[in-house]
Amino acid sequence: MSTQYPVLGSPLQVNGITLKNRMITTSMSPGAGYVTKDNRPTQRLANYLEERAEGQTALIIQTICPWKRNDIDPDHIHELPSCYDESCIPDLQRYMIEPVHKHGGLICAQPYYVHDWKPDVETPEGPYGPSDIAILKFMGGFRAMTLEQIEAFKQQYFNAARVCKEAGFDAIEVMAGVGGILSRFMALATNNRTDEYGGSLENRVKLTLEVIRGVREVVGPEFPIVVRWSPIDFIKSPAGPGLSMEDALRIAPMLEEAGCDLHDLSVGWHETSEPLTTKAIEDGHWTFVSQQIKTVAKKPVAQGYRNTDPRVMEQNLQDGKLDVVAGLRYSIADPALPRKVMEDRTCDMRLCIVCCRCLDDVVSQGKPLNYCGVNPRLGEELDHEAFPQASKRKKVMVVGSGPAGINAALTAAQRGHAVDLAPPV
């Protein structure tokens, strides 16, 4: 039990699982190299996940593709592991689930339903939603879903949940935020429908609730369902505004009634022009959102974005602003950060410097996760042992004690060399 971080390092029950601490990762697929061109996970992804499980991350959430991609799909799409049928299970187990379970970790599957969807094998993967309304001109091309397509969408979702549970994932996350299909249904700004899925807030939330209820029927009563959603989205269009906090306070109990076990809150959409994750935003700033949701929620509430300093995380937890810290960049920067929290190793922590290189590469440009401002062990670096012992011990002098020099000196020492680190001459 941590003495410096008594709440951050403490366990929490979420339906049928126990989080060993309050630090979970949000979903992202690291892309090419971590996943093959035919959308199968690789040993690189297994090594990436294992480092974070060994580092005592309470719950690792990973994006999984619910449909089978084929030759008619766009060439530029981001590689994702697949979960469309039982043939996917052996690779999911070998490269994702077993590396995490090996260290007593927990892994959650998030079926990929952000902007894109593939309704059938004859249709190319592309953006769908309640309407063709786009918030940004260069993020358009949305196709309005028919009632028949909505039913197919739900059935595909339920099949993905079934496959993921059979594979051995410990939880499932329903993506209903960041401008994904379900959040587009919820927002008046992108939903101008006049049928049962448009108009009132209850109608606009209906599809999300149907998905959660259907997933619950598939996975059973004790299997955790996490819901990723954006209580405030900072978007608007001629059709109307996005969600407000007033809307969100009505939505949260609806999600719980449908089967949500953990609220995983994001802020804004991918189209949002409001700064969300940059250095201009103070660490822990967005916990005012989770603090509001906690006034109506009966289930635990996690808050994502701008969570990098464990001291700030601990204070916000103690202040009752959230129950769980959700983030990804702190884990990219230091896979062992949760372990260091639980062991009170503050001086050993390698904190994210909020350079956003990871987000710029993976989210904005569709590149693989190969670079981090403070952690060189990504991409090809994961394909070999981290610090193989040198066959001959040497005396090493490193001149220059900036980030590169410090990492070079540390790596040499961990490989068994005697190292002196000197400032620049």
C-alpha positions, 0 to 999 in steps of 0.5 A: 500500500502506497503511503504517498499515494494512498488513494491512487495506489488503492484497489477498486471493485468494478463489477466482477473485477478488482482494479489493483490501483486507480490507473487505467489506460485509454484505448488506442491501437499503436498501428503498423508493426504492432498489427499486421496488414491483415489485422492480426496482433504481433509480438511487438504488440505483445511486448508493448502490452506486457511491459504495461501489465508488468508495470501494474497498470490496473486495466489496459484498454485496447481498440479491436476491429469488429469487422473483417477488412478486405481489398476494397477498403481504403489503403490508408486505414489504421491497422487494428487487431480483429475480433469479427469471428472465432478465427481471431481468438488464437491471436488475440489470446497469444499476443494480447490477453496472455501477455497481460494475464501473465503479470496478473493484469486486466485487459479490456477490448474496445470494439472500434466504432469511432467515425468508420464502419463497414456494414458488409463485405461488399461495402468499403469501410468509411464514415457513418453516423445519424446524418451526413453532417460534418463538423469540419469540412476535411472530416466529412463524407459521413453516410446517414445510417438507415434503420436496417443498417442500425440493426446490422450495426448493433448485431455486429457490436454484439458479435464483437462482444461475444468474441472478445469475451470468449477470447478471454478479455476481462471487460468490454468498452462501449465507445460513445465519445470523441465524435464516434458513431454513437456520440454523433447520434447523441449530439443535436449538432450531427443528428437531424433525424426525425425517426425514433433515433432523433429529436429528443435527448432520449431518442438521441441516446437510444442507440447507445442504450440499446448497444449497452443493453445488448452487450450486457445480454451477451456478456452476462451480469458480472462482466464489466462494461465500461462506457467511453463518452464525452459529457461536453464536446465543444462542437456545434453546427447549423443543426444545433449544439453539441452536448451540454453538462445539463444533457450529460447529467441526464445521460449518466443515469441512463447509461448506468440503468442500461448496464454501464459499470464504469464511466470512462470520460473523454472531453470533446471530439476529434473535430473539437477546436478547443485545446484538450491535451496540450501544455496550455491545459493544466494537469488534472484540469478536466476533472471538473467534468468527472466531478459533475458527473459524480453528483449523479453517478452511482458507478465509478467515474474515470476521467481522461486527458491531461493526467500526467503527474501522480501527485496531481492525480492523488490530490484530485482523487482525495478531493473526490473529483474522480474515482479512476485516472484514465490516460494513455500518455503517462503509460507511453512515457513510463510503462511502470508508472503505476508500480512506482506509485504503489511502491512510492518511487516518486524520484524514479518516475519518468513523466510525460512532458506533454509534447503530443508527439504520440497523438500527432503521429497515431491519431492525427496522421495514422502513423505507428506509435514509434516515438515518445519524447521521453521513452525510446522503447517503442516501435522496433525497440520493442522487438528485442530485449530491453537491456541485454547484458554486454558480453564485456563490461566497459568504462563508458563516459557520456558527455552531455546530460540532457534527455538523450545523454541521460538515457544513453548513460542509463541504458549503458548502466543497465547493460552492465557497463560502468558509466560516468555522466558529465555535463557538456564541455 
